[in-house]
Amino acid sequence: MKKLFLILSIFLFSISAARADENYCDPSVKYKPIADRYKTGLFFKVTKCGVPPSYLLGTMHSDDPKITEMLSGAFAKLAYAKSASFEIKFDPDAMKVTMQAMFLDPGSIETLQSIIGSELYYKFKADMTLAHPKEQESGYYRLKPWAAAVMLEEPDNSDDGVALDIKLENFAKQRSVPIFGLETAEEQMAVFEKVPQPKQIEFLRDSVDHYDETAADNKEMFDIYYRQDLTALQKLSDKSFDMITDKEFAHQLEVDLVDKRNRKMVDRMQEKIDAGGAFIAIGALHLTGQNGILKLLEDKGYFIQVVNDPNKTME
């Protein structure tokens, strides 16, 4: 449940892009890693010789209409995809699993306040009033400490409350595109569920102590995402992990939230990419770095091409 989550402009693809893919299939042409070939971009063509291309989109967990407006071309690609894969298939069962993981057992007499103490709780409550002014205390007073930290760090809704990844999935359903999850809700929640309660409380305390900085970072995150700068986005992600006081915990959390999940999602998306015509949408922060999905796909022999560049006029 990372806080880092993102998108782009209308995508029209040129003949030169198709020729580049053909060249990559020529053993005499040396493939240059995507990290050396792009400065901006969140939408990528993934190809394998002899197979129709697939598309990989880095998303942001935001309902801001500016992002949806920029994504008309991506939605158009999704409309004709043979399959659509998301981090999870967000159906009622997934929602139930997520809610059960985030909230204390209904039969428990514990509350967030009884677990973390009144002093920290009232600081958290004050920050929540700033972060999510429409959220009533009844919506968070029984959260587990880790879920409270995640909720505090998430940007507030600015429009209809339907985040980009959900909009994409709903669009795929309307167009009868088969939908698949790269993970289950149980797998996603397990990352936090295994964290001992004392560590969860420390995590929440760090979130409360750094709330002002986090709020500023959320505004910067949107601007960075809007200009499609994955490098700057990665730096912002690194900064968020640096805010965690327990460095050993911060490292393990990053490994569990990002690195391990990246490898798992790549293994599971391969079947769809090999079949051709796949549309894959995942949080943009999963794309970058030596353990990022772009690099992992290249290591498995796929060719990656950025297909959106805000600094060039698309034909």
Secondary structure, DSSP 4 states (H G I P E B T S, - for coil): --S-----------HHHHHHHHHHTSTTSPPPPGGGT-SS-SEEEEEETTEEEEEEEEE-S---HHHHHHTHHHHHHHHT-SEEEEEE--SHHHHHHHHHHHB--TT----HHHHH-HHHHHHHHHHHHHH-TT--GGGTTTB-HHHHHHHHHSPPP-SSS--HHHHHHHHHHHTT--EEEEE-HHHHHHHHHTS-HHHHHHHHHHHHHTHHHHHHHHHHHHHHHHTT-HHHHHHHHHHHHHT-S-HHHHHHHHIIIIIHHHHHHHHHHHHHHHHS-EEEEEEGGGSSSTTSHHHHHHHTT-EEEE---TTS---
